[in-house]
Amino acid sequence: MSATRALRLTTAALFAVLALYGLTSLPDLAARWGLGWTGLAAVAVWITIATVGVAMLRQAPTVGRLAVLFAVMLILRAAVAMISADRVSPGDPHAYLMLAKGLLAGRGLSLYEPYFGSDWRALFPPAYPVLLAGWGVIAGFSTGSLLALGTLTDLLTARMIERLGDRLGDATAGRRAAWLYLIWPSVLFSAPLAQKESLCVLLVTVLALVWLTPRSGWRGAITLGVPAGVLALTQPGEAPIAALFAIVLLGQMPRWRILLFGLRGAIVAAAVMMPWWVRNWTLFHAFVPLTSASGASLWIGNNPNATGNWEPPPPALKGLPELVYNARIKALAMAWIDGHPAAFLRLTAAKLARAGGIGVFGVTRLTAMQPTLPLTLAALLWPVAQLSHLVLLAGNVLRHSRIPIPLLLLIAACALQWMLFGVWFEFGERHREFATPVLLLVLCWGISGQPVEKRAANP
């Protein structure tokens, strides 16, 4: 069996397992939120919108068709914004708003964390709070303003997806995947919130495109190093994807070219992160390269009650200094792993299955807002979110043999990121969201009926 065929079968098997897990979870989701004809009607409406858009994009669209699709996308996003208007989303969206407002008020990136019982100064990496603060100066922090920022970010991502499809050899798939991304439930439900996932997806998609079209010299290094550095300062756990793309593509272009390009890009990325390093050394008199939350993330992912999603930390640690807290909670996680190796492996596999097979985090976050939303709304939205996710997984099972090798390698890099650097820590649905663009490309690949294998370009 060739290496390429083995990789195709391995990725297909992975997505088949995730799809099976997601399928068997449908009764539990229905029991949790309910299922009625309104939910099924919402699924039918979303499928109609998605398929009409896909059909309209068989050829390069006219200005009129683009205007229609853009209007439909805005209507869907406005509907979600109406749901979240005048409500507070707990967790990261609220924390990022507080950080952005604190920056504008001159308090820096310090945030009081009630569960930790103290002010933390490097809990959240700086890139997204700085972006949000800058946007707030221009447009404020209303729901409409946040929706505009999220939509602009998603439009940039859609453009990168379109370019990625064209670069890989199927411009039609690129257009269609870009359209689906803009109306994809997990993307829609997060659009009006102050969340960094949209920025992470944009940066990862840019990195994939950059590695497929490397440029020589230091100008080329900037195109790699800047998004890689900003990604590390946005979501540190996803930073290794910049190197994984290079590793999987080693056989697709001269190795010396990849190595030189990557080395120069790493230098630029280090320069991008340098101000954060200096700032943290000044504050802590210690090297804090990305975040002070690594220990807490490890504990959230590895303790007797862990599920992969956030949970309150041990109250006994409350009030400890930031770096001391991080070291102590990391020690608790390591002690549990050392003492329960079999449970650790089972939990790790379960986290991967849950995060990869379930697609309702956006609904969960909406229903957790205050004032609370009625459960009837969750019953309307969760079938759209979960069934669309199952279609995405099934598409990556059924169409794995049709896609070109470079796209297959990009998927492999995303899967490696999940399994090598993600699943050992806190690992929920949002932590695998960065792979959505390439998975959508697979879903749309070749459905135009053209011989895409002959057209697919090698990088």
Phi, psi and omega in degrees: 000132180289160179297322180295316179296320178298320179294319178300314181292323180294313179294321177298319179295319179301311182289333175294317178297316180296319179295320179297318178298315180296323179293317180288346179275350183302316179299321179294320179293321177295321178292328182287316188242347182091159179214125180220184181295332179295321178295318178292326177293321177297321177299315181297319179296314182295318179299319179298313179298316182295313185288324176297317178297318178299318180294323180292340185259018176299321175248166176304125189285151173282169178299321180297316179294320177299320179297320179296312180297319179297319180296318179298316178300318180294323179297315179298316181291323177296324179297318178293322179297324178296327179293319185268355182298139178062023175235156181251126177271124181287171176080215187301316180304319178290319180297320180293324175297317179296321178295316180296315178294324177295322177299315181292334179272359178087015181266002180070205182261032177273137182218130175281123179254108186298327180289330178273338175077026180197170174281133178243136187248351177223028181291317180250130175300159195274340194300308183291318176302322179294316177300315182295320178296316178299319177294322180297326176299323183277315192235000182079192185236027178289168177301319178297321179295315179295322177297319180296317179296314179297321181291319177299317178298316180293326176295321175297318177297317179300320178297320178294323177296317178300315179294324179295316177299317179296318180295326181278347173119002180221088182297327179297316177299321178298315179297315183292318178296323177297318178297312180299323179300318183294335180246009182294133187307315181297329178282316180301312187290343179262347189302321183271013182249157176277081183230147187271353185301321181297321178292320178299315181297318178301313183293320179294320179294320176299317180296320178299316180293320180297318181291334177280341181228061183294142179249148182279162175079183184285335174297319176295322180298326179295322179295336177267311189291324182294307178296327178294317179293318179294323177298316179298329180269005176249307178222090185306325182295340181262358182303324182298343181300332179298323178277327181295323175302318180294318183297314183289336181266008183303324182277358185262352179203166181305131185297322180299326180293316179295315183296316180294317178299315180293321180296313178297320178297323179296323178296317178295318179299319178297321178295323178296321183276347186305314179302323178293319178298315181296316179300315181291323177296322179296321183281317190252347187055038179207158180275110176243093190291326187226302184207156176265012185258008184297319179295317178296321179296321178295319180292318179302326180274349186214090174201171186301335183251012188293145174234350186105338177263166184299146173210157183299138180284170181299126181295338182296338181270355187301132176095353179291152175302154191306304184287329176294316178302314181300317180292319182293316183288329174296320179297322177298317180295316181295323179296319178294318179298314180298323183275345184223063185298320180293316178296325178298315180293319178297317180296318180298315177297320180294321179298318179296318180294316181294311183294325182275332186262343182252143183226040186244018182299322179301321177291318179301317181292321177296318182286345178273356182291157177242135351302154187291152177265150179292147179296337178298330178291319177298321178296334178281324190265325189295325178298323178297314182295311185287318182291324176295322178295321177296323176297319179299315180294315180297322178299324179283346172276312189282334187252011185296332183280348185265341189277153180287161184302316180302319178293321176301320180291324176297320177296318178300320178297318178297316179296321177297321177300316177302311192274333182267328188232351185252309194290344180285343183252199168302125187213098177244191184301321183292340181278351174248006184294335183299340182275354184305316181302314182289328177292323176293325176299318177298316181301324184265356190291127171077002183284356175285349179085005179269154182285078188293332181299325179284334183271341187299133184265141170275141179290000000 
